[in-house]
Amino acid sequence: MCILCNNIKTRKLKLTKSDDCVAEFLRNVDFEVKPSISCFPLSRKDKLSEVIKHGGIGKSLLAAGHVFITTNKEKHLLTFDCKPAHLQQFEDTVFLDLLDIKSEVVDVVVSNLYSKTVLIVFSNGILQVWKYSGERQVWSGVHQVHITSTKTSEVISFCVQDDHSAIYWCERNDGVYNVCKRGLPKDLEELEERSVGKLEIILSHCPEADIFQMRDYLCIVARHTRSRVHITILWRPSTDHVTVFIGGEKMRIDNYWTNHMLDFRNIILHCMSVISQMCLPCCDAVTIYDSVLEELVVVYNDGTVYIFHVEQEKVGSVAITSFHLPSDLKINKNNCFLSNGFLGISNQNYIRLYSLHIGQLLKVIQSPDRTEIDGTLRSINPVFIGGFFTQSESYVIQKCVRRDQLVACLSKSSSFQTKGLQYAQLSQKRLNGKESIKTLKELRESWDKDKIEQPRSQLTHIIEPFIKEFWRLEDLSEKEKIEDVNRNGTHKDKQEVDIEVLESEINKILSGSLNLPSSWQQSQLLILSEKYPEPVLDILSRSLNLDEESVSETEMFKWRKVLGLGETDAGNQKPFIFNHLCRLIFKLRPELLVKFVEMSQIVSEKYIGVSAFVRKRHIMQYYQKALDCLPEPNTSVKPQIAINSTSKLLLACGDKNSILRTVRYLVSHQQWKKIFRLLEEEEIAVKQRSMFIYILVTALVKNGVLTDYTDQLSSLIPNWQK
């Protein structure tokens, strides 16, 4: 085992074989940069785009299923949830948006203590607990409490210690800093009833500090300044000592309690022999928490890195690992992210990605849109190591293993704890020769014989359904191959029969004659349209009579089915068919899209009624629903017409910024002539026109085509007489 792997073994990776070298593995790792909206179904994509283009993003956090962003100097909190496209535009959706807050947001914490729950703490001491409902796709407030010792105290930093079932924070009160604690009930329902526990001061008379969870330890880090020695304190309630790190020096202090609390002044006195040897001024440093590995990393601008971690082989022991990165890091708390041992440091032009496992630069990442990087996105989602914002888009970075290494990195001996991984390995290898196919057949025969036996362990019991599904799909694949071979000359007749069956199946779904759950019917329609997109669109067009200008009473029921009007499970499935039909039209016949949306709006208004209150809620909602579910124009067989249809929907959606959204959309697709035509035809106030011209000129310069449109620009720019 190399020195590097032996070092990492004491931390998280627990390597056991001499041939499992981390450095060798990381040479085969690559990183993909993708727009965030292409990786997960974020709701309110237009709102996110507007926030990014406006700039001024403060804190940002990518969690599993959610993106949290603060703006306006931490006084606005916006949440973007991952939802299926057919659930994104319900009128009853409750977004976790906190606007014009009186006090700044200190932190947003996703705790493992409560499922689907976030804790938001504000600098004035208010703690809010919010829960996300997966079924209804909405946020609801659970609890609000003032946690600080006095009404005038200010929260500096905050964390939830899951192992302690407690919250900790550093607060400032009359110029004095203390680290405080309150207990949390283990059940969320108890939190609603009993609130949080009584306040305890854990560390008194300390400097301004950041608080982190590190396994079952509480980690208190004095904020770094050049004129102060860097001190890190690690404490756990079950021990009779605290561990203190002065720079890279480790010290243990016993009998530390004074009046049932830690006193920072006493700790300093115990450490004076080490502190006196430290040289000042110190180098600037940033403390970053790795939520995946549960490690604390301190990175100095001279390249020195300290990693604080709990030792695997020694219960209750913490250690420090140190190494050096290049001395030109220029790191600060706003331009970096850390996840799973990968550190990203950005400047305006690129992101340098380092591995803290091997202490080396892995990759230099540039923005795909070649624009400046405005900020970083911190990730606690283990799928993504981080992300960043440009002036027009948000991107996430994902670790991937080169395809030719997927099989090799599993195991050289092909010795697995379960047969599931062996099936996966052979399934990947089967393209390389007949030997793997033969082995798979032998494994299938063995599985058929063994499946009647009781599982030998809980693990084999858990994976048994997945193995069963693997073989079912294998059988299905073989059956399809045989049918393709046998079809031959009868293929044409078979296709004609399929169309007849297809039309009958779709009409049953639209007429409501199937006595099956709504979700099943809609899933069936999705499967059919994926397999036969053009025939399905033809059938739906005829059934809904899209060629006509109005909707008859006989067709009204089918339209209501498409729009989900009158569905009983209103919080789950109702507009799914509308969304999918929008995407189908957009891809195959985008010229029909605007008409389809107009007719949908008419049907909706007829069904809902003309009450002023109701019409205010529902006005032009289907234009926005359509815009939210449409893919990129290059997925359409007629991309130019798709762009035209989308721009018409943007103009017609009734939004007060509809012209601005349309201009930005056309700019993003370089439709210069359409923008000039739009600005000439629409009645626009002088101030707004000036803003649109500025956006247009900036885009023309950026794309190097300004000189091609000087005449058109001259006609738009008002002279002194106008």
MOQUIBEL-V516862 format. One record per residue. RES is the residue in one small letter. SS is DSSP state (helix for helix, strand for strand, loop for the rest). OMEGA is omega in radians with two decimals (none if undefined). BURIAL is 1 if it has 16 or more other C-alpha atoms within 10 Angstrom, else 0. Layout:
res->{RES | RES}
ss->{SS | SS}
omega->{OMEGA | OMEGA}
burial->{BURIAL | BURIAL}
//
This chain:
res->{m | c | i | l | c | n | n | i | k | t | r | k | l | k | l | t | k | s | d | d | c | v | a | e | f | l | r | n | v | d | f | e | v | k | p | s | i | s | c | f | p | l | s | r | k | d | k | l | s | e | v | i | k | h | g | g | i | g | k | s | l | l | a | a | g | h | v | f | i | t | t | n | k | e | k | h | l | l | t | f | d | c | k | p | a | h | l | q | q | f | e | d | t | v | f | l | d | l | l | d | i | k | s | e | v | v | d | v | v | v | s | n | l | y | s | k | t | v | l | i | v | f | s | n | g | i | l | q | v | w | k | y | s | g | e | r | q | v | w | s | g | v | h | q | v | h | i | t | s | t | k | t | s | e | v | i | s | f | c | v | q | d | d | h | s | a | i | y | w | c | e | r | n | d | g | v | y | n | v | c | k | r | g | l | p | k | d | l | e | e | l | e | e | r | s | v | g | k | l | e | i | i | l | s | h | c | p | e | a | d | i | f | q | m | r | d | y | l | c | i | v | a | r | h | t | r | s | r | v | h | i | t | i | l | w | r | p | s | t | d | h | v | t | v | f | i | g | g | e | k | m | r | i | d | n | y | w | t | n | h | m | l | d | f | r | n | i | i | l | h | c | m | s | v | i | s | q | m | c | l | p | c | c | d | a | v | t | i | y | d | s | v | l | e | e | l | v | v | v | y | n | d | g | t | v | y | i | f | h | v | e | q | e | k | v | g | s | v | a | i | t | s | f | h | l | p | s | d | l | k | i | n | k | n | n | c | f | l | s | n | g | f | l | g | i | s | n | q | n | y | i | r | l | y | s | l | h | i | g | q | l | l | k | v | i | q | s | p | d | r | t | e | i | d | g | t | l | r | s | i | n | p | v | f | i | g | g | f | f | t | q | s | e | s | y | v | i | q | k | c | v | r | r | d | q | l | v | a | c | l | s | k | s | s | s | f | q | t | k | g | l | q | y | a | q | l | s | q | k | r | l | n | g | k | e | s | i | k | t | l | k | e | l | r | e | s | w | d | k | d | k | i | e | q | p | r | s | q | l | t | h | i | i | e | p | f | i | k | e | f | w | r | l | e | d | l | s | e | k | e | k | i | e | d | v | n | r | n | g | t | h | k | d | k | q | e | v | d | i | e | v | l | e | s | e | i | n | k | i | l | s | g | s | l | n | l | p | s | s | w | q | q | s | q | l | l | i | l | s | e | k | y | p | e | p | v | l | d | i | l | s | r | s | l | n | l | d | e | e | s | v | s | e | t | e | m | f | k | w | r | k | v | l | g | l | g | e | t | d | a | g | n | q | k | p | f | i | f | n | h | l | c | r | l | i | f | k | l | r | p | e | l | l | v | k | f | v | e | m | s | q | i | v | s | e | k | y | i | g | v | s | a | f | v | r | k | r | h | i | m | q | y | y | q | k | a | l | d | c | l | p | e | p | n | t | s | v | k | p | q | i | a | i | n | s | t | s | k | l | l | l | a | c | g | d | k | n | s | i | l | r | t | v | r | y | l | v | s | h | q | q | w | k | k | i | f | r | l | l | e | e | e | e | i | a | v | k | q | r | s | m | f | i | y | i | l | v | t | a | l | v | k | n | g | v | l | t | d | y | t | d | q | l | s | s | l | i | p | n | w | q | k}
ss->{loop | loop | helix | helix | helix | helix | helix | helix | helix | loop | loop | loop | loop | loop | loop | loop | loop | loop | loop | loop | loop | helix | helix | helix | helix | helix | helix | loop | strand | strand | strand | strand | strand | strand | strand | helix | helix | helix | helix | loop | loop | strand | loop | loop | helix | helix | helix | helix | helix | helix | helix | helix | helix | helix | loop | loop | loop | loop | loop | strand | strand | strand | strand | loop | loop | strand | strand | strand | strand | strand | strand | loop | loop | loop | loop | strand | strand | strand | strand | strand | strand | strand | loop | loop | helix | helix | helix | loop | loop | loop | loop | loop | loop | loop | loop | loop | loop | strand | loop | loop | loop | loop | loop | loop | strand | strand | strand | strand | strand | strand | loop | loop | loop | loop | loop | loop | strand | strand | strand | strand | strand | strand | loop | loop | loop | strand | strand | strand | strand | strand | strand | strand | strand | loop | loop | loop | loop | strand | strand | strand | strand | strand | strand | strand | strand | strand | loop | loop | loop | loop | loop | loop | loop | strand | strand | strand | strand | strand | strand | strand | strand | helix | helix | helix | loop | strand | strand | strand | strand | strand | strand | strand | strand | loop | loop | strand | strand | strand | strand | strand | strand | strand | strand | loop | loop | loop | loop | helix | helix | helix | helix | helix | helix | helix | loop | loop | loop | loop | loop | strand | strand | strand | strand | strand | strand | strand | loop | loop | strand | strand | strand | strand | strand | strand | loop | loop | strand | strand | strand | strand | strand | strand | loop | loop | loop | loop | loop | loop | loop | loop | strand | strand | strand | strand | strand | loop | loop | loop | loop | loop | strand | strand | strand | strand | strand | strand | loop | loop | strand | strand | strand | strand | strand | strand | loop | loop | strand | strand | loop | loop | strand | strand | strand | helix | helix | helix | helix | helix | helix | helix | loop | helix | helix | helix | helix | loop | loop | loop | loop | loop | loop | loop | loop | loop | strand | strand | strand | strand | strand | strand | loop | loop | loop | loop | strand | strand | strand | strand | strand | strand | loop | loop | loop | strand | strand | strand | strand | strand | strand | strand | loop | loop | loop | loop | loop | loop | loop | strand | strand | strand | strand | strand | strand | strand | loop | loop | loop | loop | loop | loop | loop | loop | loop | loop | loop | strand | strand | strand | strand | loop | loop | strand | strand | strand | strand | strand | loop | loop | loop | strand | strand | strand | strand | strand | strand | loop | loop | loop | loop | strand | strand | strand | strand | strand | strand | strand | loop | loop | loop | loop | loop | loop | strand | strand | strand | strand | strand | strand | strand | loop | loop | loop | loop | loop | loop | strand | strand | strand | strand | strand | loop | loop | loop | strand | strand | strand | strand | strand | strand | strand | strand | loop | helix | helix | helix | loop | loop | loop | loop | loop | loop | loop | loop | loop | loop | loop | loop | loop | helix | helix | helix | helix | helix | helix | helix | helix | helix | helix | helix | helix | helix | helix | loop | helix | helix | helix | helix | helix | helix | helix | helix | helix | helix | helix | helix | helix | helix | helix | helix | helix | loop | loop | loop | loop | loop | loop | loop | helix | helix | helix | helix | helix | helix | helix | helix | helix | helix | helix | helix | helix | helix | helix | helix | helix | helix | helix | helix | helix | helix | helix | helix | helix | helix | helix | helix | helix | helix | helix | helix | helix | helix | helix | helix | helix | helix | helix | helix | helix | helix | helix | helix | helix | helix | helix | helix | helix | helix | helix | helix | helix | helix | loop | loop | loop | loop | loop | loop | helix | helix | helix | helix | helix | helix | helix | helix | helix | helix | helix | helix | helix | helix | loop | helix | helix | helix | helix | helix | helix | helix | helix | helix | helix | helix | helix | loop | loop | loop | loop | loop | loop | loop | loop | helix | helix | helix | helix | helix | helix | helix | helix | helix | helix | helix | loop | loop | loop | loop | loop | loop | loop | loop | loop | loop | loop | loop | helix | helix | helix | helix | helix | helix | helix | helix | helix | helix | helix | helix | helix | loop | helix | helix | helix | helix | helix | helix | helix | helix | helix | helix | helix | helix | helix | helix | helix | helix | helix | helix | helix | loop | loop | loop | helix | helix | helix | helix | helix | helix | helix | loop | loop | helix | helix | helix | helix | helix | helix | helix | helix | helix | loop | loop | loop | helix | helix | helix | loop | loop | loop | helix | helix | helix | helix | helix | helix | helix | helix | helix | helix | helix | helix | helix | helix | loop | loop | loop | loop | loop | helix | helix | helix | helix | helix | helix | helix | helix | helix | helix | helix | loop | loop | loop | helix | helix | helix | helix | helix | helix | helix | helix | helix | helix | loop | loop | loop | loop | helix | helix | helix | helix | helix | helix | helix | helix | helix | helix | helix | helix | helix | helix | helix | helix | helix | loop | loop | loop | helix | helix | helix | helix | helix | helix | helix | helix | helix | helix | helix | loop | loop | loop | loop | loop | loop}
omega->{-3.12 | -3.10 | -3.13 | -3.11 | 3.09 | 3.10 | -3.11 | -3.13 | -3.13 | -3.14 | -2.91 | -2.87 | 3.08 | 3.11 | -3.08 | -3.07 | -3.10 | -3.11 | 3.09 | -3.06 | -3.12 | -3.14 | 3.14 | -3.14 | -3.08 | 3.07 | -3.13 | 3.12 | 3.06 | -3.11 | 3.12 | 3.08 | -3.08 | 2.99 | -3.07 | -3.09 | 3.08 | -3.10 | 3.12 | -3.01 | 3.14 | 3.03 | 3.09 | -3.13 | 3.14 | 3.12 | 3.11 | 3.13 | 3.13 | 3.13 | -3.11 | -3.11 | 3.12 | 3.12 | 3.12 | 3.12 | 3.12 | 3.09 | 3.07 | -3.06 | 3.05 | 3.10 | 3.12 | 3.09 | -3.07 | 2.98 | 3.13 | -3.11 | 3.01 | 3.09 | 3.08 | 3.12 | 3.09 | -3.13 | 2.97 | 3.03 | 3.14 | 3.14 | 3.11 | -3.02 | 3.05 | 3.14 | 2.97 | -3.06 | -3.07 | 3.12 | -2.93 | -3.00 | 3.09 | -3.12 | -3.08 | 3.14 | 3.11 | 3.12 | 3.10 | 3.09 | 3.09 | -3.02 | 3.10 | 3.13 | -3.14 | -3.08 | -3.08 | 3.03 | 3.10 | -3.11 | 2.98 | -3.01 | 3.01 | -3.03 | 3.04 | -3.10 | 3.13 | -3.11 | 3.05 | -3.07 | 3.04 | 3.06 | -3.13 | -3.13 | -3.12 | -3.05 | 3.13 | 3.06 | 3.12 | 3.05 | 3.09 | 3.10 | -3.12 | 3.13 | -3.14 | 3.12 | -3.14 | -3.11 | -3.09 | 3.11 | 3.14 | 3.06 | 3.07 | 3.12 | -3.12 | -3.02 | 3.01 | -3.09 | 3.03 | -2.98 | -3.01 | -3.06 | 3.10 | -3.14 | -3.10 | -3.14 | -3.13 | 3.12 | -3.13 | 3.13 | -2.97 | 2.99 | 3.03 | 3.10 | -3.05 | -3.10 | 3.13 | -3.01 | -3.06 | 2.99 | 3.10 | 3.07 | 3.01 | -3.12 | 3.07 | -3.13 | -3.11 | 3.08 | 3.14 | 3.13 | 3.06 | 2.99 | -3.01 | -3.08 | 2.91 | 3.12 | 3.08 | 3.00 | -3.08 | 3.14 | -3.08 | 3.12 | 3.09 | 3.11 | 3.12 | -3.05 | -2.97 | -3.04 | -3.08 | -3.11 | -3.12 | -3.08 | 3.03 | 3.03 | -3.11 | -3.12 | -3.10 | 3.05 | -3.14 | 3.00 | 3.06 | -2.96 | 2.99 | -3.05 | 3.14 | 2.99 | 3.07 | -2.98 | -3.14 | 3.09 | 2.88 | -3.08 | -3.12 | -3.07 | 3.06 | -3.10 | -2.99 | 2.93 | -3.09 | -3.07 | -3.07 | 3.06 | -3.08 | -3.04 | 3.07 | -3.11 | 3.08 | -3.02 | 3.00 | -3.01 | -3.02 | -3.12 | 3.14 | 3.13 | 3.00 | 3.08 | -3.10 | 3.04 | 3.04 | -2.98 | 3.11 | -3.11 | -3.12 | 3.10 | 3.07 | -3.12 | 3.12 | 3.10 | -2.98 | -3.02 | 2.99 | -3.08 | 3.07 | 3.06 | 3.02 | 3.06 | -3.08 | -3.12 | 3.10 | 3.11 | 3.12 | 3.13 | 3.12 | -3.06 | -3.00 | -3.11 | 3.12 | -3.10 | -3.09 | -3.13 | -3.12 | -3.13 | 3.06 | 0.00 | 3.10 | 3.09 | 3.07 | -3.10 | 3.11 | 3.08 | -3.10 | -3.13 | 3.07 | -3.04 | -3.14 | 3.14 | -3.08 | 3.10 | 3.12 | -3.08 | 3.03 | -3.09 | 3.11 | -3.11 | 3.05 | 3.09 | 3.13 | -3.14 | 3.02 | 3.09 | 3.10 | -3.08 | 3.07 | -3.12 | -3.07 | -2.98 | -3.13 | -3.10 | 3.09 | -3.12 | 3.09 | -3.09 | 3.13 | 3.05 | -3.12 | 3.01 | -3.05 | 2.96 | 3.11 | -3.02 | -3.11 | -3.03 | -3.10 | -3.07 | 2.98 | -3.00 | -3.09 | -3.04 | -3.10 | 3.00 | -3.10 | 3.08 | 3.05 | 3.10 | 3.11 | -3.09 | 3.07 | 3.10 | -3.04 | 2.81 | -3.05 | -2.99 | -3.07 | 3.07 | 3.03 | -3.08 | -3.11 | 2.96 | 3.07 | 3.02 | -3.07 | 3.09 | -3.09 | 3.04 | -3.14 | -3.05 | 2.98 | -3.03 | 3.04 | 3.11 | 3.13 | 3.14 | 3.06 | 3.07 | -3.09 | 3.10 | -3.07 | -3.10 | -3.10 | -3.14 | -3.14 | -3.08 | 2.93 | 3.05 | -3.04 | 3.12 | -3.09 | -3.12 | 3.13 | 3.14 | 3.14 | 3.12 | 2.92 | -3.13 | -3.07 | -3.00 | 2.99 | -3.09 | 3.03 | -3.12 | -3.08 | 3.10 | 3.09 | 3.11 | 3.13 | -2.96 | -3.10 | 3.13 | -3.05 | -3.13 | -3.05 | -3.05 | 3.12 | 3.12 | 3.11 | -3.10 | -3.08 | 3.11 | -3.05 | 3.14 | 3.08 | -3.14 | -3.12 | 3.12 | 3.10 | 3.07 | -3.12 | -3.14 | -3.12 | 3.11 | 3.09 | -3.09 | -2.93 | 3.12 | -3.07 | 3.13 | -3.07 | -3.07 | -3.14 | 3.11 | 3.12 | 3.14 | 3.10 | 3.12 | 3.11 | 3.10 | 3.11 | 3.12 | 3.12 | -3.14 | 3.12 | -3.12 | -3.01 | -2.98 | 3.12 | 3.13 | 3.10 | 3.09 | -3.06 | -3.13 | 3.12 | 3.14 | 3.13 | 3.09 | -3.11 | -3.04 | -3.09 | 3.11 | -3.14 | 3.10 | 3.10 | 3.12 | 3.10 | -3.12 | 3.08 | 3.11 | 3.06 | 3.12 | -3.14 | 3.11 | 3.12 | 3.14 | 3.12 | 3.12 | 3.14 | 3.13 | 3.11 | 3.13 | -3.07 | -3.03 | 3.06 | -3.02 | -3.10 | -3.07 | -3.08 | 3.12 | 3.14 | -3.14 | 3.13 | 3.09 | 3.13 | -3.13 | 3.13 | 3.11 | -3.14 | -3.12 | 3.12 | -3.12 | -3.12 | 3.13 | 3.08 | 3.14 | -3.10 | -3.10 | 3.13 | -3.09 | 3.13 | 3.13 | -3.10 | -3.14 | -3.13 | -3.12 | 3.11 | -3.13 | -3.11 | 3.07 | 3.10 | 3.11 | 3.10 | -3.14 | -3.12 | -3.10 | 3.05 | -3.10 | -3.12 | -3.01 | -3.09 | 3.08 | 3.13 | 3.12 | 3.09 | -3.10 | 3.13 | 3.12 | 3.12 | -3.10 | -3.13 | 3.10 | -3.09 | 3.14 | -3.11 | -3.12 | -3.10 | -3.11 | 3.13 | -3.14 | -3.13 | 3.14 | -3.06 | -3.12 | 3.13 | 3.12 | 3.11 | 3.09 | 3.14 | -3.07 | 3.13 | -3.14 | 3.12 | 3.11 | -3.10 | -3.14 | -2.98 | -3.10 | -3.01 | -2.84 | -2.76 | -3.07 | -3.03 | -3.09 | 3.10 | -3.12 | -3.10 | 3.11 | 3.05 | -3.12 | -3.14 | 3.10 | -3.13 | -3.09 | -3.02 | -3.12 | -3.06 | 3.12 | 3.13 | -2.96 | -3.08 | 3.14 | 3.13 | -3.14 | 3.10 | -3.14 | 3.08 | 3.13 | 3.13 | 3.13 | -3.14 | -3.12 | 3.09 | -3.08 | -3.04 | -3.09 | -3.00 | 3.07 | -3.09 | -3.13 | -3.12 | -3.14 | 3.11 | 3.13 | -2.97 | -3.04 | 3.06 | -3.08 | -3.07 | 3.02 | -3.14 | 3.09 | -3.14 | -3.13 | -3.09 | -3.07 | -3.08 | 3.06 | 3.11 | -3.11 | -3.11 | 3.05 | -3.13 | 3.07 | 3.10 | -3.01 | -3.14 | 3.10 | 3.10 | 3.09 | 3.12 | -3.11 | 3.13 | 3.13 | 3.09 | 3.09 | 3.12 | 3.13 | -3.02 | -2.99 | 3.07 | 3.13 | -3.11 | 3.11 | -3.03 | -3.14 | 3.12 | 3.12 | 3.14 | 3.13 | -3.14 | 3.12 | -3.13 | 3.08 | -3.12 | 3.11 | 3.03 | 3.11 | -2.97 | -3.10 | 3.13 | 3.12 | 3.11 | 3.14 | 3.13 | -3.11 | 3.09 | -3.03 | -3.08 | 3.04 | -3.03 | 3.09 | -3.05 | -3.12 | 3.13 | 3.14 | 3.12 | 3.13 | -3.14 | 3.12 | 3.10 | 3.11 | -3.10 | -3.12 | 3.12 | -3.14 | 3.13 | 3.11 | -3.12 | -3.11 | 3.05 | -3.10 | -3.08 | -3.08 | 3.14 | -3.03 | -3.12 | -3.13 | 3.13 | 3.11 | -3.13 | -3.13 | -3.14 | -3.04 | -3.11 | 3.06 | -3.05 | 3.14 | 3.13 | none}
burial->{0 | 0 | 0 | 0 | 1 | 0 | 1 | 1 | 1 | 1 | 1 | 1 | 0 | 0 | 1 | 0 | 0 | 0 | 0 | 1 | 1 | 1 | 1 | 0 | 0 | 0 | 0 | 0 | 0 | 0 | 1 | 0 | 1 | 1 | 1 | 1 | 1 | 0 | 0 | 0 | 1 | 1 | 1 | 1 | 1 | 0 | 0 | 1 | 0 | 0 | 1 | 1 | 0 | 0 | 1 | 0 | 1 | 1 | 1 | 1 | 1 | 1 | 1 | 1 | 0 | 1 | 1 | 1 | 1 | 1 | 1 | 0 | 0 | 1 | 1 | 1 | 1 | 1 | 1 | 1 | 1 | 1 | 1 | 0 | 1 | 1 | 1 | 1 | 1 | 1 | 0 | 0 | 0 | 0 | 1 | 1 | 0 | 0 | 0 | 0 | 0 | 0 | 1 | 1 | 1 | 1 | 1 | 1 | 1 | 1 | 0 | 0 | 1 | 0 | 0 | 1 | 1 | 1 | 1 | 1 | 1 | 1 | 1 | 1 | 1 | 1 | 1 | 1 | 1 | 1 | 1 | 1 | 0 | 0 | 0 | 1 | 1 | 1 | 1 | 0 | 0 | 1 | 1 | 1 | 0 | 0 | 1 | 1 | 1 | 0 | 0 | 0 | 1 | 1 | 1 | 1 | 1 | 1 | 1 | 1 | 1 | 1 | 0 | 1 | 0 | 1 | 1 | 1 | 1 | 1 | 1 | 1 | 0 | 0 | 0 | 0 | 1 | 1 | 1 | 1 | 1 | 1 | 1 | 1 | 1 | 0 | 0 | 1 | 0 | 0 | 1 | 0 | 0 | 0 | 1 | 1 | 0 | 0 | 0 | 0 | 1 | 1 | 1 | 1 | 1 | 1 | 1 | 1 | 1 | 1 | 1 | 1 | 1 | 1 | 1 | 1 | 1 | 1 | 1 | 1 | 1 | 1 | 1 | 1 | 0 | 0 | 0 | 1 | 1 | 1 | 1 | 1 | 1 | 1 | 1 | 1 | 0 | 0 | 0 | 0 | 1 | 1 | 1 | 1 | 1 | 1 | 1 | 1 | 0 | 1 | 0 | 0 | 0 | 0 | 0 | 1 | 0 | 0 | 0 | 0 | 0 | 1 | 1 | 1 | 0 | 0 | 1 | 1 | 0 | 1 | 1 | 0 | 0 | 0 | 1 | 0 | 0 | 0 | 0 | 0 | 0 | 1 | 1 | 1 | 1 | 1 | 1 | 1 | 1 | 1 | 1 | 0 | 1 | 1 | 1 | 1 | 1 | 1 | 1 | 1 | 1 | 1 | 1 | 1 | 1 | 1 | 1 | 1 | 1 | 1 | 1 | 0 | 0 | 0 | 0 | 0 | 0 | 1 | 0 | 1 | 0 | 0 | 0 | 0 | 1 | 0 | 0 | 0 | 1 | 0 | 1 | 1 | 0 | 1 | 1 | 1 | 1 | 1 | 1 | 1 | 1 | 1 | 1 | 1 | 1 | 1 | 1 | 0 | 0 | 1 | 1 | 1 | 1 | 1 | 1 | 1 | 1 | 1 | 1 | 0 | 1 | 1 | 0 | 0 | 1 | 1 | 1 | 0 | 0 | 0 | 1 | 1 | 1 | 1 | 1 | 1 | 1 | 1 | 1 | 1 | 1 | 1 | 1 | 1 | 1 | 1 | 1 | 1 | 1 | 1 | 1 | 1 | 1 | 1 | 1 | 1 | 1 | 1 | 1 | 0 | 0 | 0 | 0 | 0 | 0 | 0 | 1 | 0 | 0 | 0 | 0 | 0 | 0 | 0 | 0 | 0 | 0 | 0 | 1 | 0 | 1 | 1 | 1 | 0 | 1 | 1 | 0 | 0 | 0 | 0 | 0 | 0 | 0 | 0 | 0 | 1 | 1 | 0 | 0 | 1 | 0 | 0 | 0 | 0 | 0 | 0 | 0 | 0 | 0 | 0 | 0 | 0 | 0 | 0 | 0 | 0 | 0 | 0 | 0 | 1 | 0 | 0 | 0 | 1 | 0 | 0 | 1 | 0 | 0 | 0 | 0 | 0 | 0 | 0 | 0 | 0 | 0 | 0 | 0 | 0 | 0 | 0 | 0 | 0 | 0 | 0 | 0 | 0 | 0 | 0 | 0 | 0 | 0 | 0 | 0 | 0 | 0 | 0 | 0 | 0 | 0 | 1 | 1 | 0 | 1 | 1 | 1 | 0 | 1 | 1 | 0 | 0 | 0 | 0 | 0 | 0 | 0 | 1 | 0 | 0 | 1 | 1 | 0 | 0 | 1 | 1 | 0 | 1 | 1 | 0 | 0 | 0 | 1 | 1 | 1 | 1 | 1 | 0 | 1 | 1 | 1 | 0 | 1 | 1 | 0 | 0 | 0 | 0 | 0 | 0 | 1 | 0 | 0 | 0 | 0 | 0 | 1 | 1 | 1 | 1 | 1 | 1 | 1 | 1 | 1 | 0 | 0 | 0 | 0 | 0 | 1 | 1 | 1 | 1 | 1 | 1 | 1 | 1 | 1 | 1 | 1 | 1 | 1 | 1 | 1 | 1 | 1 | 1 | 1 | 1 | 0 | 1 | 1 | 1 | 1 | 1 | 1 | 1 | 1 | 1 | 1 | 0 | 1 | 1 | 1 | 0 | 0 | 0 | 0 | 0 | 0 | 0 | 0 | 0 | 0 | 0 | 0 | 0 | 0 | 1 | 1 | 1 | 1 | 1 | 1 | 1 | 1 | 1 | 1 | 1 | 0 | 0 | 1 | 0 | 0 | 1 | 0 | 1 | 1 | 0 | 1 | 1 | 1 | 1 | 1 | 1 | 1 | 1 | 1 | 1 | 1 | 1 | 1 | 0 | 0 | 0 | 0 | 1 | 1 | 1 | 1 | 1 | 1 | 1 | 1 | 1 | 1 | 0 | 0 | 0 | 0 | 1 | 0 | 0 | 1 | 1 | 0 | 0 | 1 | 0 | 0 | 0 | 0 | 0 | 0 | 0 | 0 | 0 | 1 | 0 | 0 | 1 | 1 | 0 | 0 | 1 | 1 | 0 | 1 | 1 | 0 | 0 | 0 | 0 | 0 | 0 | 0 | 0 | 0 | 0 | 0 | 0 | 1 | 0 | 0 | 0 | 0 | 0 | 0 | 0 | 0 | 0}
//
